[in-house]
Structure formats: C-alpha cells, structure tokens
Amino acid sequence: MRFGFLTEGDTKPGMTHYTRYHELVEQVLLAEKVGFDTFGASEQHLAIGGATTSAPEVIYAYLMALTTRIRFAHAIVLMPTRFNHPLRVAERLATMDILSHGRVEAAMGRGNTMLALRAFEVSPEENRAQLLEGVDLLRASFLDDPFTFVGNYYKVPPRSLVPKPVQYPHPPLALAATSPASHMLAAQKGIGVVSFANFSGWDVLHNNLGVYDKIFDETDHTMPTQHNKVVLVAGLVCTETTQEAREEFLPILEYVKLAVDAYDRLATLGDDYSYVKDIKQKVDANVMDVDYMLNESASFVVGSPDDCIDQVRQFEELGINEMWLRIDTTDHDQIMRTIERFGKYVIPNFKSKHAVVRSPEDVIADIRAMRESHYQKLAEFEESLRDGAPLENITQ
C-alpha cells in the first residue's frame, strides 16, 4: 500500500503565509526521506479559517527541484470551467510531469465551498456536468494526437497538445468522491477514485468502494483504464503515546467543525449537493465524541505507532491501493514528529514488514515455542544414525 501526505496549508492567526509555506517545504522533504510516496495539496480559493493552498501547481514546481522520489498529486484540481479550463490543466500536468521525471498525478473535483463557487461565479447546477466533460476533454488531449472535442461546454477543433507528458498514456487521474453517485461516475470513466467517508462511518466507505469496483467491472470502457482506490483520511496524528495523540487531535476537531460549517447552505444550491446536509447533521451530533470520531467515523488515524498500524490495517482490509493522510492544522513541530514517527514505525509494516526489527521478547517467545520441534527432529536424526540410514534420507 502507498501513503500520501496531504495538506491544505492551514495557517493560524498570528502567523504569516511566508512562514507556513516554508514550514511546509520542510515537511515535504522529511516525508520523502521517511518513506511517504506522495505529496498532495487541495486547491483552495479565498478560504477563511486556515486553508491557503490556492496554487498547488506552483508549490509542486518548487518542490520538484528539491526532491527525487516523492510524487505530486493534485488533491484536488477544480474542473468547472471558471476555475480551470481542461486544456490548461492538461498543459500544466504535462509540463510538471516532464520536469518531475514522471512524478505527477491528479484527482479532480467540482468544488464544495460557497466562498469559492460564488467568487468564481461557478454554477452549482452545471459544475458536475462541467467536471465530467472536462475529464473527457483532458483525456482526449492526452490520448489522441491530434485530438478534437465537441461537447456542451467545450468545442475544440483538431489540435495537438504541447508539451506531451512523460507517463503513458497519461499521468494517473482520479475523481474525488464522497457519495455513491460520484464513485459510480469515476468507475464509468475508467479512472481512479479518491474516496472519503466524510465522517459518516465504515459502512459508508465500504459501500462506496464496493460501488466503484462493481461499476468499474461492469462498464465497457473505450479508453485505457486506471483502476485505483485511494482513501482520504482527514487527520493523522502519530505520537509516542495514545494519550498524547488524543490531546494533539483536539484542534483537528475544530477544523472539522469549520470544514462542514457551511454544508447547510451548500445543500441548498441544488440536488447534487443535498447529501451534504446529512453529513453536517452527523458531524454536529458526533464531533465532540472523540471515541466516535477516532474509531467509527472512518476518517482519522490517531495514536501511538502501534495504534496507527492497527487503524491503517482497517483501511487495508477494504482493498485500497493508497491512503492520503491529511497532516495539517497542528503546530509545525507536531507535524514533523507525526511525519517522522509514521514514516519510521508505521509505513514499513505495510511495505517491508520482513525488515521491521522485532522486540527481543517476541523473538525469544518464538525461539522457546520452536524448541520442542527442534529437539524432536534432533532425536529423529540421532535415531537414524544409529539405524545406519544414509545421510541423504535423514530429515533435517
């Protein structure tokens, strides 16, 4: 399983964006060093209350020159036409793919904050359709040379994309999804899905991923497919002890309340957004119940390294390929400790468990458990020697 470090660049009152961004650079460099596979930032516009990553592609371009291995995932790029024209997205992805030596991927979405939607004059009645048509145009520009496109929102005469990406047939693409309908759309497109339980629980996450798998298998895809299941986790805290982690987790609950605060108003924008009202009610009822949020919401990984290993295994059992873990909101030194501890003590258990050093107590217990079998084989060996059996017939 692969692991991604996700951020929104939360900046606390009293700080500067200059300080926060340069802290973020240190965090990404450490994440690469300790084994994270991916770094991603969400595209946030005009946000109030912390999130600052309005131009992730610029952050990535800077970090590409400082790193060699970690991949860069748009998490997410907004695809309604007033946010980003699909051909500009294609050009940027191709350019970054070249400069990073093939380390770019993108999850796409339509936007879920009224601050951004209204400021950019994005129609909530049309943004899903624009997202889906934009995905088709984006893929056409990558797959066909020359390409052409005629749709409701985009009409492109025969053209050739310049430059071309390194990854073939194109950088990995996915749809951000929280509802069964959006998981189904990702599957029908034949691309990956970034699934988020949205604090609603394991059953919701399991059902949504099942919908993706089922529809993906049943769909007759006409384009190259990229079946990839990524789960987004809204908060990671990995500390020395469980109690310390729970204490550091509390500010993240404030982020959760802020993140869903406008969901009631968002739900009034149209049928496509109506489901977020139920999410808001679920969060309002449970946000201060730490045990629910940690154990039942399917949205967090929090605790000691052993706790985190157990929690990640719950996600692993869903058959996912990757986890994107939001490590944000808390102080820089806390974020750095979480990245380092998770990388050193958790990731190896899912990538190279055979190389993880075991405790002396565990090794001694196994040695003691093997003694009886060893002595039995030794007795059989000596008995065979006394009977004059050929050495090659003796069971070792």
C-alpha positions as CSV (number, residue, x, y, z in Angstrom):
1,M,0.0,0.0,0.0
2,R,1.2,3.5,-0.8
3,F,0.9,6.5,1.5
4,G,0.4,10.2,0.7
5,F,1.0,13.3,2.8
6,L,-1.9,15.7,2.2
7,T,-2.1,19.4,3.3
8,E,-4.3,22.5,2.9
9,G,-1.6,24.7,4.3
10,D,-3.6,25.7,7.4
11,T,-2.2,28.9,8.7
12,K,-3.0,30.0,12.2
13,P,-4.0,33.6,13.2
14,G,-0.8,35.5,14.0
15,M,1.3,33.6,11.5
16,T,2.3,34.6,8.1
17,H,1.8,32.6,4.9
18,Y,5.5,33.0,4.2
19,T,6.3,31.1,7.4
20,R,3.7,28.5,6.9
21,Y,4.8,27.7,3.3
22,H,8.4,27.4,4.2
23,E,7.5,25.1,7.1
24,L,5.5,23.0,4.5
25,V,8.7,22.7,2.4
26,E,10.5,21.2,5.4
27,Q,7.6,18.8,6.0
28,V,7.6,17.5,2.4
29,L,11.3,17.0,2.4
30,L,11.0,15.0,5.6
31,A,8.1,13.0,4.2
32,E,10.2,11.9,1.2
33,K,13.0,10.9,3.5
34,V,11.0,8.7,5.8
35,G,9.1,6.9,3.0
36,F,5.9,8.7,2.0
37,D,5.1,8.0,-1.6
38,T,3.0,11.1,-2.5
39,F,2.5,14.7,-1.5
40,G,-0.7,16.4,-2.3
41,A,-2.4,19.7,-1.7
42,S,-6.0,20.7,-2.3
43,E,-6.9,23.6,-4.5
44,Q,-8.5,26.1,-2.1
45,H,-9.7,29.6,-3.2
46,L,-10.4,32.5,-0.9
47,A,-10.8,30.3,2.1
48,I,-11.3,31.8,5.6
49,G,-10.1,29.9,8.6
50,G,-6.8,28.4,7.6
51,A,-6.6,26.7,4.2
52,T,-4.2,28.6,1.9
53,T,-3.2,26.3,-1.0
54,S,-4.7,28.3,-3.8
55,A,-2.0,27.4,-6.4
56,P,-0.7,23.8,-5.6
57,E,1.0,23.6,-9.0
58,V,3.4,26.4,-8.0
59,I,4.2,24.6,-4.7
60,Y,4.8,21.4,-6.6
61,A,7.1,23.1,-9.2
62,Y,9.3,24.4,-6.4
63,L,9.4,21.1,-4.6
64,M,10.1,19.1,-7.7
65,A,13.6,20.6,-7.8
66,L,14.3,19.7,-4.2
67,T,13.1,16.1,-4.3
68,T,13.9,12.9,-6.3
69,R,11.3,10.3,-5.4
70,I,8.1,11.6,-3.9
71,R,5.2,12.0,-6.3
72,F,2.9,15.1,-6.6
73,A,-0.8,14.6,-6.6
74,H,-3.3,17.4,-7.2
75,A,-5.7,16.7,-4.4
76,I,-7.9,18.1,-5.9
77,V,-7.8,20.2,-9.0
78,L,-11.1,22.0,-9.6
79,M,-12.5,21.3,-13.0
80,P,-15.5,23.6,-13.5
81,T,-14.7,25.8,-16.4
82,R,-14.5,29.1,-14.5
83,F,-11.9,27.5,-12.2
84,N,-9.7,25.7,-14.7
85,H,-10.1,25.1,-18.4
86,P,-9.3,21.4,-19.0
87,L,-6.6,22.2,-21.7
88,R,-4.8,24.4,-19.2
89,V,-4.9,21.6,-16.7
90,A,-3.5,19.2,-19.4
91,E,-0.7,21.6,-20.3
92,R,0.3,22.1,-16.6
93,L,0.2,18.4,-15.8
94,A,2.3,17.6,-18.9
95,T,4.9,20.3,-18.0
96,M,5.1,19.2,-14.4
97,D,5.3,15.6,-15.5
98,I,8.4,16.4,-17.6
99,L,10.1,18.5,-15.0
100,S,9.5,15.9,-12.3
101,H,10.6,12.9,-14.4
102,G,7.1,11.4,-14.4
103,R,6.0,12.1,-10.8
104,V,2.6,13.8,-11.3
105,E,-1.0,12.7,-10.9
106,A,-4.3,14.4,-10.4
107,A,-7.6,13.9,-8.6
108,M,-10.4,16.1,-9.9
109,G,-13.5,17.6,-8.4
110,R,-16.1,20.4,-8.7
111,G,-15.7,22.4,-5.5
112,N,-17.5,22.3,-2.2
113,T,-17.2,25.7,-0.7
114,M,-19.6,28.6,-1.3
115,L,-16.7,31.1,-0.9
116,A,-15.0,29.7,-4.0
117,L,-18.1,28.8,-6.0
118,R,-19.7,32.2,-5.7
119,A,-16.5,34.2,-6.1
120,F,-15.6,32.4,-9.4
121,E,-19.3,32.5,-10.5
122,V,-19.4,28.8,-10.8
123,S,-22.9,27.4,-11.5
124,P,-23.8,24.7,-8.9
125,E,-26.4,23.4,-11.4
126,E,-23.8,22.8,-14.1
127,N,-20.4,22.2,-12.3
128,R,-20.8,18.4,-12.1
129,A,-21.5,18.3,-15.8
130,Q,-18.6,20.6,-16.5
131,L,-16.3,18.4,-14.3
132,L,-17.3,15.3,-16.2
133,E,-17.0,16.8,-19.7
134,G,-13.7,18.4,-18.6
135,V,-12.3,15.0,-17.7
136,D,-13.3,13.7,-21.1
137,L,-11.6,16.6,-22.8
138,L,-8.5,16.3,-20.6
139,R,-8.1,12.6,-21.5
140,A,-8.7,13.2,-25.2
141,S,-5.9,15.7,-25.3
142,F,-3.6,13.2,-23.7
143,L,-4.7,10.1,-25.7
144,D,-5.2,11.4,-29.2
145,D,-2.7,13.3,-31.4
146,P,-4.2,15.4,-32.9
147,F,-7.4,15.5,-30.9
148,T,-10.8,17.2,-31.3
149,F,-13.7,17.6,-29.0
150,V,-17.3,18.7,-29.2
151,G,-19.4,18.9,-26.1
152,N,-21.9,21.1,-24.3
153,Y,-19.2,23.2,-22.7
154,Y,-16.1,22.7,-24.8
155,K,-15.7,22.7,-28.6
156,V,-12.1,22.2,-29.7
157,P,-11.1,21.9,-33.4
158,P,-8.3,19.5,-34.3
159,R,-5.3,20.4,-32.2
160,S,-2.1,18.7,-30.8
161,L,-1.3,19.0,-27.1
162,V,2.1,20.7,-26.4
163,P,4.1,19.5,-24.5
164,K,3.4,15.8,-24.1
165,P,3.6,14.1,-20.6
166,V,6.2,11.5,-19.7
167,Q,3.8,9.0,-18.2
168,Y,1.9,6.9,-20.8
169,P,-0.9,7.0,-21.7
170,H,-1.1,10.0,-19.3
171,P,-0.5,10.8,-15.6
172,P,-2.8,8.9,-13.3
173,L,-6.2,10.5,-13.0
174,A,-9.0,10.1,-10.4
175,L,-12.3,11.7,-9.3
176,A,-12.7,12.9,-5.7
177,A,-15.8,11.1,-4.3
178,T,-17.9,11.1,-1.2
179,S,-21.3,9.9,-2.5
180,P,-22.2,6.5,-4.2
181,A,-23.1,8.5,-7.3
182,S,-19.6,10.1,-7.6
183,H,-17.9,6.7,-7.0
184,M,-20.1,5.3,-9.9
185,L,-19.0,8.2,-12.2
186,A,-15.3,7.5,-11.5
187,A,-15.8,3.8,-12.3
188,Q,-17.7,4.6,-15.5
189,K,-14.9,6.9,-16.7
190,G,-12.4,4.1,-16.0
191,I,-10.2,6.2,-13.8
192,G,-9.2,6.1,-10.1
193,V,-11.3,7.3,-7.2
194,V,-10.3,9.2,-4.1
195,S,-12.9,8.1,-1.6
196,F,-13.7,10.0,1.6
197,A,-16.1,8.7,4.3
198,N,-16.8,12.3,5.3
199,F,-17.1,11.3,8.9
200,S,-20.0,9.0,8.2
201,G,-18.5,5.7,9.1
202,W,-17.0,2.4,7.9
203,D,-20.2,1.1,6.3
204,V,-20.5,4.2,4.1
205,L,-16.8,3.9,3.0
206,H,-17.1,0.1,2.4
207,N,-20.3,0.5,0.4
208,N,-18.9,3.4,-1.8
209,L,-15.7,1.4,-2.6
210,G,-17.9,-1.6,-3.5
211,V,-20.0,0.5,-5.9
212,Y,-16.7,1.7,-7.6
213,D,-15.5,-1.9,-8.0
214,K,-18.8,-3.2,-9.3
215,I,-19.5,-0.5,-11.8
216,F,-15.9,-0.5,-13.0
217,D,-16.1,-4.2,-13.7
218,E,-19.5,-3.9,-15.4
219,T,-18.6,-1.0,-17.7
220,D,-17.3,-1.5,-21.2
221,H,-14.5,1.1,-21.3
222,T,-13.4,2.5,-24.6
223,M,-10.3,4.3,-23.2
224,P,-7.3,3.0,-21.3
225,T,-8.3,2.4,-17.7
226,Q,-6.7,3.2,-14.4
227,H,-8.3,1.2,-11.6
228,N,-7.0,2.8,-8.4
229,K,-8.7,3.1,-5.0
230,V,-7.4,5.9,-2.7
231,V,-8.9,6.7,0.7
232,L,-8.6,10.2,2.1
233,V,-8.1,10.5,5.8
234,A,-9.0,13.8,7.3
235,G,-6.4,13.8,10.1
236,L,-3.2,11.9,11.0
237,V,-1.6,12.2,14.4
238,C,1.2,9.8,15.4
239,T,2.9,10.3,18.7
240,E,4.8,8.3,21.3
241,T,1.7,7.5,23.4
242,T,-2.1,7.2,22.7
243,Q,-2.9,9.9,25.3
244,E,-0.5,12.4,23.7
245,A,-2.0,11.7,20.3
246,R,-5.6,12.2,21.5
247,E,-4.6,15.6,23.0
248,E,-3.0,16.7,19.8
249,F,-6.1,15.6,17.9
250,L,-8.4,18.0,19.6
251,P,-7.6,21.0,17.4
252,I,-8.4,18.9,14.4
253,L,-11.9,18.6,15.6
254,E,-12.2,22.4,15.4
255,Y,-11.0,22.1,11.8
256,V,-13.8,19.5,11.2
257,K,-16.5,21.9,12.5
258,L,-15.2,24.7,10.3
259,A,-15.0,22.4,7.3
260,V,-18.7,21.4,7.5
261,D,-20.0,24.7,8.9
262,A,-21.4,25.9,5.5
263,Y,-22.8,22.5,4.5
264,D,-26.4,23.5,5.3
265,R,-26.1,26.4,2.9
266,L,-24.2,24.3,0.4
267,A,-27.1,21.8,0.4
268,T,-29.5,24.4,-0.8
269,L,-27.6,25.0,-4.1
270,G,-29.1,22.0,-5.8
271,D,-29.9,18.3,-5.7
272,D,-26.2,17.4,-6.4
273,Y,-25.3,19.0,-3.1
274,S,-28.3,17.9,-1.0
275,Y,-26.5,15.0,0.6
276,V,-24.1,17.2,2.5
277,K,-26.9,18.3,4.8
278,D,-26.9,14.7,6.3
279,I,-23.1,14.9,6.7
280,K,-23.4,18.2,8.6
281,Q,-26.0,16.6,10.9
282,K,-23.8,13.6,11.5
283,V,-20.8,15.8,12.4
284,D,-22.9,18.1,14.6
285,A,-24.1,15.1,16.6
286,N,-20.7,13.5,17.0
287,V,-17.9,16.0,16.5
288,M,-17.1,16.2,20.2
289,D,-17.4,12.5,20.7
290,V,-13.7,11.7,20.4
291,D,-14.2,7.9,20.5
292,Y,-16.7,8.1,17.7
293,M,-14.5,10.3,15.5
294,L,-11.5,8.1,16.1
295,N,-13.0,4.7,15.9
296,E,-16.2,4.8,14.0
297,S,-16.1,7.8,11.5
298,A,-13.5,6.1,9.2
299,S,-11.9,9.4,8.8
300,F,-8.8,9.6,11.1
301,V,-5.7,7.8,12.1
302,V,-4.6,8.9,15.5
303,G,-2.4,7.3,18.3
304,S,0.9,5.7,19.0
305,P,2.7,3.8,16.2
306,D,1.0,0.6,17.3
307,D,-2.4,2.3,17.3
308,C,-1.8,3.7,13.9
309,I,-0.7,0.3,12.5
310,D,-4.0,-1.2,13.8
311,Q,-6.1,1.6,12.3
312,V,-4.3,1.5,8.9
313,R,-5.0,-2.2,8.8
314,Q,-8.7,-1.5,9.0
315,F,-8.4,0.6,5.8
316,E,-6.1,-2.0,4.2
317,E,-8.8,-4.6,4.6
318,L,-11.0,-2.5,2.3
319,G,-8.7,-3.4,-0.5
320,I,-7.4,0.1,-1.2
321,N,-4.2,0.9,-3.1
322,E,-3.3,4.1,-1.2
323,M,-4.1,6.3,1.7
324,W,-3.9,10.1,1.6
325,L,-3.4,11.3,5.1
326,R,-4.1,15.0,5.9
327,I,-1.3,16.1,8.3
328,D,-2.2,19.7,9.0
329,T,-3.8,22.2,11.5
330,T,-1.4,21.4,14.4
331,D,1.9,23.1,15.1
332,H,4.9,22.6,12.8
333,D,6.9,20.6,15.3
334,Q,4.0,18.4,15.9
335,I,3.5,17.8,12.2
336,M,7.2,17.0,11.8
337,R,7.1,14.5,14.7
338,T,4.0,12.8,13.2
339,I,5.6,12.5,9.7
340,E,8.8,11.1,11.1
341,R,7.2,8.6,13.5
342,F,4.6,7.4,11.0
343,G,7.3,7.0,8.4
344,K,9.8,5.2,10.6
345,Y,7.4,2.9,12.5
346,V,4.1,2.5,10.6
347,I,4.8,2.6,6.8
348,P,7.4,-0.2,6.9
349,N,4.8,-2.5,8.3
350,F,2.8,-2.2,5.1
351,K,5.8,-2.1,2.6
352,S,8.6,-4.2,4.0
353,K,7.4,-6.0,7.1
354,H,10.1,-8.6,6.8
355,A,12.7,-5.9,7.5
356,V,11.0,-4.5,10.7
357,V,13.1,-5.2,13.8
358,R,11.1,-7.2,16.3
359,S,11.2,-6.8,20.0
360,P,13.6,-9.2,21.9
361,E,10.6,-10.5,23.9
362,D,8.8,-11.6,20.7
363,V,11.8,-13.2,19.2
364,I,12.6,-15.1,22.5
365,A,9.0,-16.3,22.7
366,D,9.2,-17.7,19.2
367,I,12.5,-19.4,20.0
368,R,11.0,-21.1,23.0
369,A,8.0,-22.2,21.0
370,M,10.2,-23.8,18.4
371,R,12.4,-25.8,20.9
372,E,10.2,-28.8,21.2
373,S,10.0,-29.3,17.5
374,H,13.8,-28.8,17.2
375,Y,14.5,-31.4,19.9
376,Q,12.1,-33.8,18.2
377,K,13.9,-33.5,14.9
378,L,17.3,-33.9,16.6
379,A,16.1,-37.1,18.3
380,E,14.9,-38.4,14.9
381,F,18.3,-37.6,13.4
382,E,20.2,-39.4,16.1
383,E,17.9,-42.4,15.8
384,S,18.5,-42.5,12.0
385,L,22.3,-42.5,12.6
386,R,22.0,-45.5,15.0
387,D,19.9,-47.4,12.4
388,G,22.6,-46.7,9.7
389,A,20.3,-44.8,7.4
390,P,22.0,-42.9,4.6
391,L,22.5,-39.3,5.4
392,E,20.6,-38.1,2.4
393,N,17.4,-39.8,3.7
394,I,17.6,-38.1,7.1
395,T,15.0,-35.4,7.6
396,Q,16.8,-32.2,8.6
